[in-house]
Amino acid sequence: MVGLAACSQGASVHTSSVQHSVPVETAYVLPPPGSLSIIHVLERGYSNGIEQEISLATDSSVVGQNYFRVRLLGTLDPKDAGNGSLSSRSLAMMNIGSEMRSAFRGVRMSKSPYFVQNRYGPFGYAVGRSGGDLCIYGWQNLRSRPALIGGKGSIDVRLRLCRTGATERELLAMMYGYTVNAYLNDSNWNPYGSPPPVPETLGAAGPDVYPVGNDQFQTVIPERAAAPRPARRIQRQEQPAAPPVVEEPPIGPAVPPPPVLDAPGVPAPAVPPPVQ
C-alpha cells in the first residue's frame, strides 16, 4: 500500500485550453496614448509563431469585443512553441471578407478604395455602420524582402473596432497610432526591412511643407447629417408702459372765455375816449 501511495504522488493539474492569459503589460501591440485601454490579453503559441488577441475597452452597442489580433511569425524557442502552425502566405481579400463577417455579425462592411499607410507601411481597412455606431476592420502585414542573411519573419495585425458616435477619421487614428511592442530574439528576424533613405528634397528649395497635413478626406460611408440646432430666440425686453396722465381738477374761480369778436349779433366793445 505504501508503494502504491508513493507512485500516485507528484501529479500536477493542467488545463486543456490552448490559450492562456498573460499580463496586459506584455501585449505585442499597444494602442495610441489616450485612446482605448487594454483590458485582457490571450496568447497562443504555434510551431512557427505566436498569436495574441488584445481586448480593448468597448462602448458600442454592436455585439462583439474590440481587439487587436497580432501574429509574429518566425522561429520560436521550443519552450514557447505550441501545436499547429500559422500560415505565412500574404493576405488574401477573400480571407479578409470571411474574417469581417465573423467579427461583425449583422454589420455590412465596405472596403475602402483609398490608399493609406502608417509608419510601418500600407494597410487596408473597411468600415460599416450600425445605427449610431461606426465600425472599422483594419489589416496590415509587415514583411520585408527575404535575403540570405536577415529579412526573415513577418508580423500580421488585425483591428476590430466599433464606437458610438465616432467618425471614420477617429477610428482610423487607431491604425495610424498603434505601436508594435514585441520582437523575436533572432538575428535573422526583421520584418521591417532596411530603414528608408533620407529624401533628397529634404531641406532643399521646393514646395511648401506644412506642420499639419491639409489634404481633403472623404468618408467611405457618408456621415448622417446632424440635426439642425433650433434658432435661438432673442427675447426683447419690452419698455415699461408710461403711466397714464391724470388731470387734476382746477383750483380757484372759473375764468370765462374771451368774447368772440366780429360774430353776428355780438356788439363790439366800446373804446373809451382818450384822456384830456
Secondary structure as GFF3:
##gff-version 3
##sequence-region A 1 276
A	DSSP	alpha_helix	2	7	.	.	.	ID=ss1
A	DSSP	beta_strand	20	21	.	.	.	ID=ss2
A	DSSP	three_ten_helix	24	26	.	.	.	ID=ss3
A	DSSP	beta_strand	29	30	.	.	.	ID=ss4
A	DSSP	beta_strand	38	45	.	.	.	ID=ss5
A	DSSP	beta_strand	49	56	.	.	.	ID=ss6
A	DSSP	beta_strand	67	73	.	.	.	ID=ss7
A	DSSP	alpha_helix	93	103	.	.	.	ID=ss8
A	DSSP	beta_strand	110	111	.	.	.	ID=ss9
A	DSSP	beta_strand	116	118	.	.	.	ID=ss10
A	DSSP	beta_strand	121	130	.	.	.	ID=ss11
A	DSSP	beta_strand	133	142	.	.	.	ID=ss12
A	DSSP	beta_strand	154	164	.	.	.	ID=ss13
A	DSSP	alpha_helix	168	177	.	.	.	ID=ss14
A	DSSP	beta_strand	179	180	.	.	.	ID=ss15
###
